[in-house]
Amino acid sequence: MGALGRLRTQLKLRHLLFVLLLVLGIVPVLVSNLLLARQNREYLQTQEKTNLTRSAEALSSELNESLANTTRQLAQVGEALLAAPGPDGIADRLREPWVGAYVGGFMRSNPDLLALRVVERGGEGIRFAPTDLKPSSSAALDSGFERAHSTGAPVYRFVDDSSGGEPLAVLAVPVGGLAGAEPRLIVEALTRLQLIDAVFRREARGAVDVFLIDNTGKMLWSEGADEPMRQAVSSSDLVRDFLSKPLNLTSEYDLAIGGRKQEMLGQVSPVAETGWAVVVQKPVGAAFEFVRRMVWNTLIASAVLILLALLAAAFAASRISDPIQRLATTSHEIAEGNFGQRVEIVGVGAEIAALARDFNRMSGHVQSHVEQLKRAAQVNRDLFISSIRAFAAAIDAKDPYTRGHSERVAAFSRTIARHLALKEEVLHRVWIGALLHDVGKIGIEDRILKKGGVLSAEEYEQMKLHPVIGAEILSPIEQLKEMLPSVRWHHEAWNGRGYPDGLKGEEIPLLARVVAVADCFDAITTSRPYQRAYAPAFAVETITKLAGSRFDAKVVTAFLKAFEAGEIQAAPDEMEAADARTAVGA
């Protein structure tokens, strides 16, 4: 008899029951906890990166908007001076008494302005500045004037007075002059960047550091960081990658500070108006601390459950096997010839009842874990949908004219699909596909997305790539395979003249045909750089005319039913703008 055979003959029933009960109690709990911990860790890490991305993009957007607004105001001052009646010579016009009063009034109405100059090409003009203006500020004003004069474009200079005071910047705006000609006026100002100070202090909390760098990687301003940290960030991989390709970047990288390496999670977001960039970073350990605690809590809970399973299995195996063990012992005595022994089976009914109670208790535990798994699955699903929505909102946020566009198209598409009598699971796929239909615009340059006019042929060809880019971005995600048609083919036309693949008729997937109609309705009824919003009635008329050529007629019919039922409406603010435009036209 081999070793395995001897083991089988020597192994007691108690041991077999113990192992069996232990496996049944531990394996489902251990596997489910490990899977749940892994999924939650991935989702939580993604959420932390998303939060950091939102923070950096919000900072750069606020700063960009503030600087652009100040630039517009300075340009308006110069344009008003040129448009007003007066001497033809710019130098003579600037000597007019009312000009000084006008410029001085403008400066007094803008308390953030510390100095203001309105000068002609030769450097003559009006200057308002405090007597204690620091040399660094004066030099920045002179440098800004020379640069604006030579380039004919607005110039931004961050002023570093090395005193640790409030951040300042010089804005030099050329005014007048035809394309390629020298400007007639330079309006420049030394302004406080109170927005940087306030917003950076708001964001730089806990372990978060916030920085402002220029287009060479030079550190302009920071909050929550000392000098070694500033130098390390300026030379970090994140900043180097941004300088080579100035786009929104999120990365994990190492910083060498004081001979020690520190892992960081960072996001850099460009300030389009100036060429500067906002950097937000956080130690990886702090960023993923919640993830680490979640993993440890899961491991501890699993260990406690395993220990309880061990104790429960040992007790149950003993209680079940004791009557059989007594039977085996008595049988052995009888086999040895001690015939006076009797088999006494005590408490057999009680053991079976105890087994039933233990089984019910185990069932209760299993049910509890199943409910926990269901709740966790729902949380994961909600997190997945929230991540998709945040991603879509981040894409829409690249273009201020399309903010909320993806959410509206998703709602319209689901409504149209419901009027096509599609199943609920298909409606859900339509909604997600429509929510992500413009995800490819993340790969289109901002200058094209935000262009305030008709695109050139080359720019239009680049814009036409966004469905392909979107499909390529989402194709590795298995859960989104069925939504890819809405992303890749929502610009295909029923007559085959669409893009990117020139599909025709039924070759175009139904989901893409639905999203195409919803996308067209929202595009017509919302303002874009190249058009103002039109009334919903005009959009309906346009879509109806395109049925059978650009759009599937049955999808258009479903759209019309939904619109007539009041289930599809333009955004309220856009409807008011369209009505106001119609009233003015009337």
LUMSERO-665525 format. One record per residue: residue in three letters; x, y, z of N, C-alpha, C in turn. Coordinates in pm, whole numbers, plus 50000, padded with zeros to 5 digits. Example, Ala and Ser with C-alpha at 12.3 -4.5 7.8 and 13.67 -1.06 7.14 Angstrom:
BEGIN
ALA513194943150780512304955050780513204967050780
SER512854977550708513674989450714512905000350787
//
This chain:
BEGIN
MET500854988150000500005000050000500895012450000
GLY500585021749911501385033749900501095043650012
ALA501875054650011501725064750116500335071050110
LEU499805073349988498485079349975497405070050028
GLY497575057050000496595047450052496615046750203
ARG497835046850261497925046650408497305059250467
LEU497515070750401496935083150452495415082450452
ARG494825076650344493375075750336492815066850447
THR493525056150480493025047050584493195052850723
GLN494195061550742494445067250874493685080350897
LEU493245086650791492565099450805491195097550870
LYS490955105250973489695103951047488605112550985
LEU487355108151011486205115450960486195129751013
ARG486625131651135486645145051194487525154551111
HIS488675149151065489575157450985488955160850850
LEU488325150950789487685153450660486595164050673
LEU485775162850776484705172550797485275186450826
PHE486335186550905486955199350938487445206350811
VAL488175198950726488695204850602487555209250511
LEU486535200850498485415204150411484695216750457
LEU484365217550584483665229150636484535241850627
LEU485835239850650486735251350643486785256950501
VAL486895248050401486945252550263485635259550224
LEU484505253450261483215259350228483015273050294
GLY483585274950411483415287650482484395298350438
ILE485635294350401486685304150376486755308450231
VAL486715298750139486995301949999486065312749942
PRO484725311549957483875322249900484165335949959
VAL484345336350093484615349250158485945354950113
LEU486985346450109488315351250074488355356049929
VAL487795348249838487815352049697487035364949674
SER485815365649732484995377549711485655389949769
ASN486255388749887486915400349948488115405049866
LEU488905395349818490075399049739489675405749609
LEU488665400249542488195406349417487635420349442
LEU486845421449549486255434449580487335444749615
ALA488355440449691489435449649727490195454349604
ARG490435444949512491165448649390490375458549306
GLN489085455949286488265464949206488145478649271
ASN487895478849401487765491749469489075499649466
ARG490195492449477491485499349473491675506249338
GLU491355499249230491505505149097490575517249079
TYR489325515849123488375526849107488755538849193
LEU489225536149316489595547149405490845554449354
GLN491805546949299492975553249242492595562049123
THR491715556749039491245564648923490525577248971
GLN489715576049076488975587549128489925598149184
GLU490975593749252491945603349308492645610849195
LYS493025603549089493665610148975492685619848908
THR491425615748899490415624448839490255637248920
ASN490225636049054490085647749140491265657349124
LEU492475651549113493665659849096493615667048961
THR493155659748858493025665748725492035677348726
ARG490895675148792489895685848801490465698148871
SER491225695848977491785707049053492715715348966
ALA493645708748894494595716048811493885723348697
GLU492945716648633492245722848521491385734648567
ALA490795733548685490005744548737490885756648768
LEU492065754148827492975765048857493435772148730
SER493885764348630494365770448506493245777848434
SER492025772348440490895778748374490565792148440
GLU490535792448574490225804748646491285815448618
LEU492565811448623493635821048599493575826248456
ASN493365817148362493305820948221492165830848196
GLU491015828248258489855836948239490115850748298
SER490765851148416491055863948481492005872448396
LEU493085866048344494045873448263493415877948131
ALA492605869148071491955872747944491015884547964
ASN490325885048077489395895948104490155909248120
THR491275908748194492075920948210492635925548076
THR493075915847993493595919347860492525926247775
ARG491325921047781490225927147704489945941447752
GLN489975943547883489725956847935490805966847889
LEU492065962447891493135971247846492985974347697
ALA492625964247619492425966447475491285976247451
GLN490225975247532489075984247517489465998647548
VAL490356000447647490836013947678491546019947557
GLY492476012047498493206017047382492306019647263
GLU491356010647238490446012447125489556024747143
ALA489146027347268488326039047294489096051947267
LEU490386052047304491206063847280491406066247131
LEU491566055447054491756056946910490466060846839
ALA489326056246892488046058746825487496072646856
ALA487916078546967487366091547006487866102546913
PRO487056113246892487506124546808488706131346872
GLY489616136046787490796142846838491856143846732
PRO493036148646768494136150146671494486136746608
ASP494966137246483495356124946414496626119046473
GLY497536127346516498766122346575498516115946710
ILE499056103846731498806096646856499406104046975
ALA500636109546957501276116747067500446129047105
ASP499936136547003499116148347033497806144347099
ARG497226133347053495966128847112496146125047259
LEU497266118647291497496114547429497726126347521
ARG498046138347462498256150047545496946157247576
GLU495836152847513494536159047540494176157547688
PRO493666168047754493386167247898492406155947934
TRP491416153847850490416143647884490996129547883
VAL492086127547807492676114147798493246109947933
GLY493976119247997494536115948127493456113048229
ALA492366121248224491266118848318490606105348292
TYR490446102148166489796089248131490646077348178
VAL491946077848149492826066848188492926066048340
GLY493026077748405493086077648552491826071948613
GLY490656075248556489396069748606489356054648591
PHE489856049948475489886035448456490756028648561
MET491906034548591492796028448689492176028448828
ARG491486039648862490866040248995489726030049009
SER489076026948897487976017248902488486002848907
ASN489786000948890490385987548896491465987349003
PRO491095984949128492055986049238493215976249230
ASP493085965749148494185956249136495325961649051
LEU495095972548976496135978448893497045987348977
LEU498355984248976499325992149050499986002648961
ALA500055999948832500646009648738499946007848604
LEU499846019048529499166018648400499876028148304
ARG500156023048183500806031148081499996030247952
VAL499826041847888499236042347754500206050647670
VAL501006043847587502096050647516502036047147368
GLU502546056347286502616053747142503946047047109
ARG504176044446982505316036346942506656042046988
GLY506746055346996508006061347038508196061447187
GLY507226056747264507366056247409506766068147480
GLU506166077647406505546089147468504086085947502
GLY503596091147612502206088647648501946091347794
ILE500916084847845500446087047983500936075748071
ARG501436079148189501946069148282501396072048422
PHE500816062048481500396062748621501146051748696
ALA501936055548796502696045648872503046051549008
PRO503126043349112503526048449243504986052449243
THR505326061549331506706066349337507666055649384
ASP507156045849460508036035349513507986022749429
LEU507706024149298507656012549209509016005649207
LYS509025992749232510275985249243510935983849106
PRO512285983149105513005981748977512555969548897
SER512255958548965511845946448892510535948848819
SER509625956348880508355959348815508545968848699
SER509385979048719509655988648611510315981748493
ALA511255972648521511935965448413510965956448339
ALA510045950348412509055941748347508135949748256
LEU507765962148298506935970748214507685974548086
ASP508965978248100509745981947982509895970047888
SER510195958347945510355946347862509055942647792
GLY507925943847863506635940847803506315950147687
PHE506645963147703506405972747596507205969147470
GLU508495966247488509345963047374508835950547303
ARG508465940447381508005927847320506675929747246
ALA505725936647307504435939047243504595947347117
HIS505505957247123505735965847006506335957846890
SER507265948546922507935941146814507085929746759
THR506255923646843505475912046797504055915746755
GLY503525926846807502145930446777501135921546847
ALA501555913946947500665904847019500735907847169
PRO499675904547245499705906847389500885899647455
VAL501455905847555502625900447626502295899547774
TYR502745888647836502515886447979503875884248045
ARG504125891748151505375890348226505015888648374
PHE505445877548432505255875648576506365883148648
VAL505995890848749506965899148820507355892148949
ASP508625889048961509155882649081510065892749152
ASP509525898549260510335908449331511145902349444
SER511085888549454511895881149552511645885449695
SER510515891649720510215896049857509195887249926
GLY508665877549851507655868749911506305875249923
GLY506125887049857504845893849865503825888049770
GLU502815896249737501735891449649502245889949506
PRO501685880649429502105878749290501635890249202
LEU502515894849111502205905749019502495901248876
ALA501875907948782502125904848642501995917448560
VAL502775918248453502695929048356501945923948234
LEU500925931348190500165928248069500355939747972
ALA500935936947856501145947047753500305943347632
VAL499375952347593498415949147487498585959147373
PRO498995954547254499075963647139497685966647085
VAL497465979147044496145983346995496335990846864
GLY495435988146767495475995046639496505989146546
GLY496495993646425497445988346327496865976546254
LEU497105975746124496645964646044497515952646068
ALA497075941046012497835928646029499235930445972
GLY500245926946047501625928146004502225941846025
ALA501405951946059501905965546081502155967846229
GLU502925978246260503195981446399501935986746467
PRO501735983546594500565988646664500686003746685
ARG499556010246692499546024746713499696028346860
LEU499216019846947499276022147091499696009347161
ILE500366011047275500615999847367499986003547500
VAL499015995447545498395997447676498925986347766
GLU499635990247871500175979947959499905983648105
ALA499815972948186499475975048326500265965548413
LEU500565970248533501115961648639499945958448732
THR499575945748740498365942048813498645931448917
ARG497895932249026497965921749127497275909249074
LEU497885897749100497245884849066496635879049192
GLN495655886349246495025881649370494345868149351
LEU493895865549228493245852749202494205841249225
ILE495465842849179496445832249201496615829849350
ASP496815840649424497065839149568495895832449637
ALA494675837449609493495832149677493195817849637
VAL493215815249505492875801849457493935791749496
PHE495215795749484496275786449521496215782849669
ARG495915792749753495785789749896494595780549922
ARG493545782349842492365773749857492685759249822
GLU493455757349716493735743749670494875737149748
ALA495855745249793497025739649860496695736750005
ARG496075725550029495715721650165496145707250187
GLY496385703950311496845690350340498225688250279
ALA498355677350206499635673850144499735678850002
VAL498835687349957498805691849818499705704149801
ASP500535704049694501355715549657500845720949524
VAL500835734249510500375740649387501465750049337
PHE501755749549206502825757549147502325764149019
LEU503005775248982502795781748854504155782548785
ILE504245776948662505495777048587505275784048453
ASP506395788748391506265794648258506555784148152
ASN506605788448024506755778747915508175773447900
THR509095777447992510435771547994510635762648115
GLY509625761248197509725753248318510165761048440
LYS510395774248425510815782448537509665784048636
MET509985782948765508975784248869508635799048888
LEU507345802448871506885816248887506305818749025
TRP505525809249074504825811149201504485797449259
SER504425796649388504045783849450503345786449581
GLU502635776449629501965776949758502155763549827
GLY502655763749948502815751350024504085743849993
ALA505125750449938506355743349903507565752149935
ASP508665745849981509885753050007510765753249882
GLU511925759649890512775761349773513275748049716
PRO513755738449799514165725549740513035718849662
MET511825719749714510685713749643510435721049511
ARG510535734349511510325742149388511335738049281
GLN512605736749320513635732849224513395718749172
ALA513005709749263512755695849221511595694949123
VAL510555702849146509395702549056509775708148919
SER510565718948918510965725148790511725715248701
SER512495706248765513285696548687512655682748683
SER511395681548723510735668448730510365663348591
ASP510115650148584509685644048458508355649948412
LEU507475653248506506165658748469506335671848393
VAL507175680848444507385693748378508105691848245
ARG509095682848240509805680348114508845674948008
ASP507985665748047507005660447951506065671447903
PHE505675680347993504775691247954505455700847857
LEU506735703947882507435713147794507575707447654
SER507735694147643507835687947511506485687047442
LYS505415686347520504065685447463503115692347559
PRO502875705547542502095713447640500605710147638
LEU500245698747698498845694747712498585691347858
ASN497315688747892496985684048026497625670248047
LEU498435669148152499135656548180498925652548325
THR498735639648348498695633948482499735622848488
SER500575622948592501675613448593502105610548736
GLU502685598748754503375595348879504875596348850
TYR505625602748939507035605048914507755606249048
ASP509095605649043509935606749162510565620649169
LEU510605626349288511295638949312512475636349405
ALA513655641349368514845639949453514985652649536
ILE514745651449666514805662949757515705659249874
GLY516795666749890517705664150000518295650149995
GLY518575645049876519155631749864518155620349878
ARG516895623649897515875613249912514875614449798
LYS514395602849754513375602449649511995601449711
GLN511085609049654509705608849701508785606849581
GLU507925596649591506985593949483505825603949489
MET505525610049374504495620249369503475616749260
LEU502255621149282501205620649180500895635149143
GLY501055638749015500905652748976500095654448850
GLN499565666548835498805670548716499275684348674
VAL499525686048546499905699248492498855703148388
SER498415715648397497375720648307497795734248253
PRO497805736148121498295748748064497315760348084
VAL497885772448097497105784848097497245790447956
ALA496245788047872496365790547728496695805047697
GLU496185814447774496335828747744497795833147750
THR498605826847837499945831647865501055821947828
GLY500745809247809501785799247792502305793947924
TRP501785799048037502145793548167501415780448191
ALA501675774348304500995761848338500855760648489
VAL499775754248534499525751548676499895737048704
VAL500685734948808501075721548850500485718848988
VAL499735707949002499195703649131499745689849159
GLN500365688049274500945675049305500655671049449
LYS500785658049473500505652349603501335639749618
PRO501915637249735502655624649753501755612649725
VAL502325602749657501545590849622500975584349748
GLY501785584149854501315578049978500085584950033
ALA500095598450028498935606050077497765604949982
ALA498065605049850496985604449752496205591349762
PHE496945580449785496315567249788496195561749930
GLU496225570750029496115566150168494785559150192
PHE493715564750137492405558550156492375544650093
VAL493045543249977493105530049912493855520250002
ARG494975524850059495755515950146494955511650267
ARG494205521250328493385517550443492285507750405
MET491705509850286490655500750240491205486550223
VAL492415485350164493015472050145493315465550279
TRP493865473350373494175467650503492915463550578
ASN491885471850570490625468150635490055455350577
THR490175453950445489695441650381490495429650427
LEU491825431050436492665419850480492365416150625
ILE492185426350710491885423550850490535416550863
ALA489545421650788488225415250792488305400850743
SER489115398550639489255384850587489935375950691
ALA490955381350759491645373350861490705369750976
VAL489875379351017488915376451124487925365651080
LEU487445366850957486505356850906487145343250895
ILE488435342650855489135329850846489275323550984
LEU489635331851085489775326551221488435321251272
LEU487365329051248486045324251290485675311351217
ALA486035310551087485745298351012486505286451067
LEU487765288751110488555277951170487895272651298
LEU487515281951385486895277751511485565270751486
ALA484785276351394483485270351365483645256551303
ALA484605254951212484815241951149485265231551249
ALA486175235251340486655225651441485525221251533
PHE484705230851576483595227351665482565218651594
ALA482205222551470481185214951397481665200951365
ALA482935199751323483465186451290483475177451411
SER483815183251526483825175351649482415170751686
ARG481455179851680480075176351718479465166051624
ILE479775167051494479205157751398479865143951409
SER481185143951428481905131151425481885123751558
ASP481555130251671481595123351802480685111051806
PRO479405111751765478575099551771479145088351685
ILE479665091951565480235081651478481515076151539
GLN482295084951603483525080351668483215070751782
ARG482175074051858481795064851967481325051451908
LEU480605052151796480175039851731481375031851682
ALA482365038451626483555031551578484325025351694
THR484435032451806485155027151923484465014851980
THR483145015951993482395004552047482474992651952
SER482374995351821482474984551723483844977951729
HIS484874985651751486204980151762486334971051885
GLU485754975351996485794967052119485084953652095
ILE483954954752024483214942351997484024933351904
ALA484694939451805485504931551714486674925151785
GLU487144930751892488264925151968487794913752060
GLY486474911952061485984900752144485334905052272
ASN485274917652300484634922452422483154924052393
PHE482474913452388481084913352347480134919752447
GLY480644922652566479804929052666479524943752634
GLN480314949452542480094963552506478834965152423
ARG478214976252441477024979352363477214992952292
VAL476654993652174476725006252098475705015852156
GLU476205026352211475325036452269475405049252182
ILE474345052252118474275064552037473425074452112
VAL474115083852172473435093652255473385106952181
GLY472205112752182472055126352126472125126951975
VAL471735116151907471755116651761470795127251708
GLY469585127551762468615137651718469105151851745
ALA469705153651861470215166851897471335171251803
GLU472195161651762473275164951671472745169451535
ILE471715162251488471135166051359470495179951368
ALA469785182251479469185195451497470245206351505
ALA471355203251576472445212951585473055215451448
LEU473165204551369473705206051235472805215151151
ALA471475213151167470545221651092470685236251135
ARG470795238351269470955252051315472255258251263
ASP473355250351265474615255451212474525258551062
PHE473795249950992473645252250848472865265150821
ASN471765266950899470995279150882471835291650915
ARG472635290051020473495301351056474515304250945
MET475085293550889476025295150779475325301650658
SER474075297050634473325303050523473115317950545
GLY472815321350672472655335450704473925343350676
HIS475075337450712476345344250685476565345850534
VAL476305335050460476495335650316475585346250254
GLN474295346650299473365356550247473855370750278
SER474385372350399474885385550436476025389950344
HIS476925380450315478035383850225477545386450084
VAL476545378850040475985381249906475385395349898
GLU474645399250003474075412750004475175423350002
GLN476235420550077477355430050076477965431149937
LEU478095419549869478655419649734477745427249638
LYS476405425349654475465432649568475595447749589
ARG475665451749718475805465949746477125471349689
ALA478185463249706479475467449651479435468449500
ALA478745458849436478615459249290477865471749246
GLN476795475549321476055487649287476925500049304
VAL477715500149413478635511349435479625512349319
ASN480165500549279481115500449168480455505349039
ARG479195501249016478495505548895478285520648898
ASP477855525749016477655540249027478955547749005
LEU480055542049060481355548349043481765548248896
PHE481455537148827481775535948684481015546448604
ILE479705547748632478895557648560479365571748593
SER479685574148722480155587548761481475590848692
SER482355580748679483625583048612483415586448465
ILE482455579248401482155582148260481615596348248
ARG480695600048340480125613548334481205624148356
ALA482105621548452483185631148478484095632348357
PHE484355620848291485195620948172484535629248062
ALA483215626848041482485634347938482465649247972
ALA482265652548100482245666648141483605673048120
ALA484685665148146486035670448124486275673447977
ILE485715664847887485855667347743485085679947706
ASP483795680847753482985692647722483655705347774
ALA484335704247889484945716047950486105721547866
LYS486635713347774487685718647686487155729847599
ASP485865729247567485265739347481484105745747556
PRO484215758447599483125764747677481815765347603
TYR481845764447469480605765147392479825752047398
THR480475740947435479785727947435479615722347575
ARG479705730747677479585725847814478195719847836
GLY478135707747883476865700847902476345694047778
HIS477065695547666476605689847539476455674647549
SER477425667747605477375653047610476205648147694
GLU475935654547809474825650447892473495652247818
ARG473355663447748472095665847676471915655947561
VAL472975653647486472865644147375472535630147428
ALA473135626547542472835613447600471355612347638
ALA470805622947699469385622847738468485622247614
PHE468815630447513468005630247390468055616447324
SER469245610547318469405597647251468595586747320
ARG468625586747453467855576647527466355578347499
THR465895590847494464475593347468464085588647327
ILE464915591747228464635587247090464615572047084
ALA465595565647148465665551047146464435544847212
ARG463925551347317462705546147383461525546847288
HIS461435557247205460365558247109460555548746991
LEU461735542546981461955531846883461625518246943
ALA461105518147068460705505847137461875496347158
LEU463045501947187464205493647215464175489147361
LYS464855477947391464865472347525465655481347621
GLU465395479147751466015487747851467535486947848
GLU468075474647828469535473547826470125480747706
VAL469375481247594469835488547476469775503547502
LEU468715508047572468625522247608469825526547690
HIS470255517747781471405521047865472675522147780
ARG472825512947683473995513647595473965526347509
VAL472765529847461472625542147384473035554247467
TRP472585554447592472875565847681474385567247705
ILE475065556147737476505556747764477265560347636
GLY476865554147523477535557347397477405572047361
ALA476205577647381476005591847351476795600647448
LEU476875596447574477625604147672479095605147633
LEU479605594747566481025594347530481265597347382
HIS480225601747307480385602647162481465612447119
ASP481725622747199482735632747162484035631047239
VAL484275618947298485475617147379486745619147296
GLY486645616847164487825618447079488315632747070
LYS487485642547110487915656547104489055659547201
ILE489315649847291490475651847380491765651847300
GLY491735645747181492915645347096492975656346993
ILE491995665546993491975676646899492535689146967
GLU493345696346897493995708046955492955718446999
ASP493235725247111492315735347164492105746847065
ARG493135749946989492995761246895491935758346790
ILE491725745546760490695741846662489335741246731
LEU489275734946850488005733746922487435747446958
LYS488305756646993487835769547044487915780646939
LYS488145776846814488275787146711486965794646696
GLY487025807546700485805815546692485355818446552
GLY485415809346461484975811446324484975798346248
VAL484775799646115484715787746031486105781346024
LEU486155767946034487425760746029487955760745886
SER489285761045874489905759045744489755744545702
ALA490075741845575489955728045526490835718645606
GLU492055723045636492975714445713492455712345855
GLU491945723245916491415722046052490185713046055
TYR489345714245951488155705845946488525691045933
GLU489565688245853490005674245840490515668945974
GLN491205677346051491645673046184490455670746277
MET489475679846268488285678146353487555665146320
LYS487575661346191486875649146149487535636546203
LEU488725637846262489395626146319488865622446457
HIS488055631446521487695628746660486875615946680
PRO486005611446583485325598546606486295586846610
VAL487315587046522488295576146520489135576346647
ILE489545588446688490345589546812489545584446930
GLY488265588146938487435583647048487295568647051
ALA487085562246934486955547746929488255540946971
GLU489385546746933490675540846970490915542147120
ILE490475553247179490655555047323489835544747401
LEU488605542347357487685533847435487785519047401
SER488385515447286488385501547244489055492047343
PRO490095496147418490675486647514489755483547633
ILE488685491447654487805489447769486705479647730
GLU486785467547785485865456947744484415460647769
GLN484135467547881482755470947915482125480847817
LEU482945487447734482415497647643482435493247497
LYS482695480147472482775475247335481475478147259
GLU480325475847325479055477347255478685492047234
MET479395501347298479095515547281479975522147173
LEU480995514647123481915520547027481235525546899
PRO480165518646845479525523946723479045538346739
SER478515541846857478035555546878479175565446872
VAL480375561346914481525570246916482125571846777
ARG482295560446705483005560846576482125565746460
TRP480825562446462480025564546342478875574346360
HIS478895582946463477775592146480477785603646379
HIS478865604746298478905614746190478745608346052
GLU478365595446046478075589245918476705594045869
ALA476505594445738475245599145679474535587545610
TRP473205588345610472385577745550472725576045402
ASN473105586945334473405586145191474875582645164
GLY475645579645269477025575345251478025586545240
ARG477615599145264478525610445249479075615345382
GLY478935607145486479455611045616480895606645634
TYR481365607245757482735603245789482715596245925
PRO483725587945959485035586645892485095575645785
ASP484125566445780484235554745695483275554745577
GLY482445565045563481535565845450480495554745449
LEU480045550245567479005539945573477695545445517
LYS476835536245472475615540445406474445532245457
GLY473295538745477472055531845511472195522945634
GLU471705510345620471715501045732473115496745774
GLU474125500345692475495497445734475845505045862
ILE475205516245881475465524346001474715518046118
PRO475385514646227474695508646342473575517846393
LEU472505511646443471335519246489471705529046598
LEU472585524946692472965533846802473585546646747
ALA474435545546645475095557346587474075566146516
ARG473045560046450472025567946382471205576146483
VAL470935570046598470175577146702470975588946756
VAL472255586446789473105597046844473295608346743
ALA473345605046614473535615346510472405625546513
VAL471135620746526469995629946530470025638446657
ALA470275631946772470325639346899471445649646898
ASP472615645946842473755655046835473425667146747
CYS472745664846636472375675746545471415685446614
PHE470415680146685469445688846752470145697946855
ASP471035692146934471705700347037472665710246974
ALA473325706346864474255715546797473525727746742
ILE472315725746688471585736846630471025746046739
THR470605740346851469935748246955470865753447063
THR472185752047043473135757847138474115766647062
SER474635776647131475565785947068476905779347048
ARG477525782046936478845777146900479715789046858
PRO481035787046846481875798346805481465804046671
TYR480935795546581480605799846446479125802846426
GLN478275801346527476855804146510476215806746646
ARG475085813746645474275815446764473215804646768
ALA472655802246884471645791746899470375795246821
TYR469785785046756468515786646686467395780746772
ALA466175784846740465005779846812464815765046783
PRO464235757546878463995743246857463175740446732
ALA462215749146699461385746746581462245746446454
PHE463235755246449464125755346332464945742446327
ALA465395737646443466155725246447465295713546399
VAL464045713046443463135702246402462915702646252
GLU462725714546198462495715946054463725711245976
THR464925714946025466155711045957466335695845958
ILE466125689746074466295675146085465285667945997
THR464065673045993463035666845909463435667245762
LYS463985678445716464415679645577465555669945544
LEU466365666645643467515657945620467185643145634
ALA465915639945667465515625845678465625619245541
GLY466265607745535466435600445411467695604045336
SER468335615045373469605618545309470745617645409
ARG470625625345516471645624445620471235615045733
PHE469925615145768469465607445882468535596245839
ASP468465585845923467525574845905466115580145930
ALA465205578045835463855583545845463115578345967
LYS463305565446001462565560146117463085566046248
VAL464385569146253464935575646372464395589846382
VAL464295596846269463735610346268462275610046314
THR461525599746270460125598446313460045596946465
ALA460905588446522460925586846668461295599846737
PHE462235607146679462625620146735461445629946735
LEU460695630446624459565639546615458495635946718
LYS458245623046739457275618846841457715623646979
ALA458995621747009459495625947140459425641147155
PHE459735648547048459695663147056458265668147074
GLU457335662346998455935666647009455365663347147
ALA455885652947210455435649347345456095657947452
GLY456985667047412457645675947508458775669247583
GLU459245657647534460305650247603461695654347559
ILE461795662147452463075667347404462945682447393
GLN463785689347468463765703847468465195708947471
ALA465395720747414466725726947417467015731747559
ALA468305734447585468705739847715467975753047740
PRO467435755247863466635767347890467365780347857
ASP468645781347892469365793847866469525796047716
GLU469715785147640469855786547496468525790247432
MET467405784747485466095788147432465805802947451
GLU466175808447569465975822747594466805831147497
ALA468065826647473468915834047380468355833647240
ALA467865821847197467305820547062466035828847048
ASP465175828847153463955836847148464275851747141
ALA465275855847218465665869847218466205873847081
ARG466975864847020467525867846887466405868746785
THR465415859746797464275859846706463485872846722
ALA463305877446848462555889746875463265901746815
VAL464585902246827465355913346771465245913446619
GLY465315901246560465195900246415463845904846367
ALA462785901646450461435905946412461325921046417
//
